[in-house]
Amino acid sequence: MPSRPAFLRALLLAFCCCLLGPAQAAEVALRFDFGQAHPFDGVGAQVFLNAPNPDEGARMLRDMNAQLVRVALLQKYPADKLGTGNLSLARAGEILTESETPALRRNLAEFKAMVDAQHLRVHLIVWHMPEAWEDVKQKKAASHKESHIARADRIPDYVNLVTAQLLFLRRAGLAIELTNEPQGAWDLRYEPGDYADLVLQARKAMDAAGLQAIRIDGPGTGLRNFEAFLKGLQKRGALGALGFITAHAYQSPQKLADDATPGVAEFLGKGRYGPIVITEFGVKKHNGDDEEAADDLDVDSPAYALAASAEALQLLARGASSVIYWQLEDSARSKKLHGLISEDGRRRPVAAAVQALFGKVPGHGTLTAGQGGPALLPATAIKADGRLFLLLVNATDAPQQIVARFDGVTAPTSIGARSVWAAPGAGEPLAGASVSGGQFRATLAPRALASVELR
């Protein structure tokens, strides 16, 4: 039993705490400097043709105000039609026509109708060259039993096959990744120099076919492999052939905030190599991108929703112009579940979080990162359509009292529309929001996010 004086001190402390109420939130001073801003071109999601819930998928894209989608549109080709070499562009086009099916035509028509209705920009992905042209080895690659290696001598044939596909799809505003994650033998591994040759040959063939308006996305590697492929592109003089600099990111917000994380400092450089598009991002472990990652988060959990939102803001804050979430909806072929929408058509918490964060933000503008906050409090300000938006994610377990000031933009004087989301039990997501003297103040609950228009 404690002594009487100790007991009285403890009782007095408890009484004082009751009078004072709960502990005050930590104050975080954030500075947003639009003199350091870079372009913001919107958010999107990976979609697949013949998805199980196309109508719900289209509604989700509208609700999150998606500006772009990434999609694989074209089918596999019979190996007996591909030949053993010297595939001409004309013959590649014939193979494409011969392989077309009613299902493909229907899928393309439905996809085109959705893209046109929602004014979406399309980033195509061709996963890899036909397996008949690959070197396949019985060696494990990530979670795959076989390793697939690109044959440099088949790059010209593959370039003609891709160009024929683009002629078939001919459409303004397209961009294309020529292969998926060229660092990895789980799809098709290229040496950096061979990948650079692929880019150069594809650009030449596309230009000759009148496809100058279609940009090439690349290299589309995981962040940790970006530097090696960048050097390969620079050595071959191929960097200028890329229209968008792309990568895939599956790191935690803490990792993305750390310049020591492989690839982060080199890649996320606010467009010094060109406009940046994250063509895949997610919060599950992916091909060893984050060796220190714990077990995968449950895709149906609020923690997953919070991590995905924090990662999106961290990527944008670090220099990306747009981010594409993997993926819009799950299907029976999904190896890991990431979808904003489940296979049975149910929206997950991550869908509500992404909608709250981006659903009211215009898709074209300039963006700058909030300076002065911790890694688990990523913040961005976006100036678009003559309006100012503040996006905040509090992935910590404590409330954060935000004090934000803005340089290089007309100082706000009032608060307009706001959208919020919070994990269950987090309390009021955004409390005490006000603007005074050009500064925004509010308390953001733990495990919560907010998107606020400032006027």
Secondary structure, 3 states (H helix, E strand, C coil): CCCHHHHHHHHHHHHHHHHHCCCCCEEEEEEEEHHHCEEECEEEEEEECCCCCHHHHHHHHHHCCCCEEEEECCCCCCHHHHCCCCCCHHHHHHHHHHHCCHHHHHHHHHHHHHHHHHCCEEEEECCCCCHHHCEEECCCECCECCEEECCHHHHHHHHHHHHHHHHHHCCCCCEEECCCCCCCCCCCECCHHHHHHHHHHHHHHHHHCCCCCCEEEEEEEEHHHHHHHHHHHHHCCCHHHCCEEEEEECCCHHHHCCCCCCCHHHHCCCCCCCCEEEEEECCCCCCCCCCCCCCCCCCCCHHHHHHHHHHHHHHHHCCCCEEEECCCECCCCCCCCCCCECCCCCECHHHHHHHHHHCCCCCCEEEEEEECCCCCCCEEEEEECCEEEEEEEECCCCCEEEEEEEECCCCCCCEEEEEEEECCCCCCCEEEEEEECCEEEEEECCCEEEEEEEC
